[in-house]
């Protein structure tokens, strides 16, 4: 098992689970798995707070292209400050003790992509 810190800048999500989460994940876990864990925590407290999305992962991730939408800002770094590029492959194995900063709707983004239909998203994710 490894521990990671996930900092989320999304007020509606922060009201439910806080803005800084310390997650314990399997050694093989990736960022998609970490965000699934956040969605599990949200589900325990009700439903996802933004009606146009079914989950945090649905809000930020395109499973067809294995990529984050353009408006999503994601930064990761190790304890020594070394950057980890998770945008290249959201399913790459996370290093232990990594800190990930996730901004689902970055304010400086001019290109905005619409999330795929939630039922389609779930169908694709269940196949992965």
Rosetta blueprint (number, residue, H / E / L):
1 X L
2 X E
3 X E
4 X E
5 X E
6 X E
7 X E
8 X E
9 X L
10 X L
11 X H
12 X H
13 X H
14 X H
15 X H
16 X H
17 X H
18 X L
19 X L
20 X E
21 X E
22 X E
23 X E
24 X E
25 X E
26 X L
27 X L
28 X L
29 X L
30 X E
31 X H
32 X H
33 X H
34 X H
35 X H
36 X H
37 X H
38 X H
39 X H
40 X H
41 X H
42 X H
43 X H
44 X H
45 X L
46 X L
47 X L
48 X L
49 X L
50 X L
51 X L
52 X L
53 X L
54 X L
55 X L
56 X H
57 X H
58 X H
59 X H
60 X H
61 X E
62 X E
63 X L
64 X L
65 X L
66 X L
67 X E
68 X E
69 X L
70 X L
71 X L
72 X L
73 X E
74 X E
75 X E
76 X E
77 X E
78 X L
79 X L
80 X L
81 X L
82 X L
83 X E
84 X E
85 X L
86 X L
87 X L
88 X L
89 X L
90 X L
91 X L
92 X L
93 X E
94 X L
95 X L
96 X L
97 X L
98 X L
99 X E
100 X E
101 X E
102 X E
103 X E
104 X L
105 X L
106 X L
107 X L
108 X L
109 X L
110 X L
111 X L
112 X L
113 X L
114 X L
115 X L
116 X L
117 X L
118 X H
119 X H
120 X H
121 X H
122 X H
123 X H
124 X H
125 X H
126 X H
127 X H
128 X L
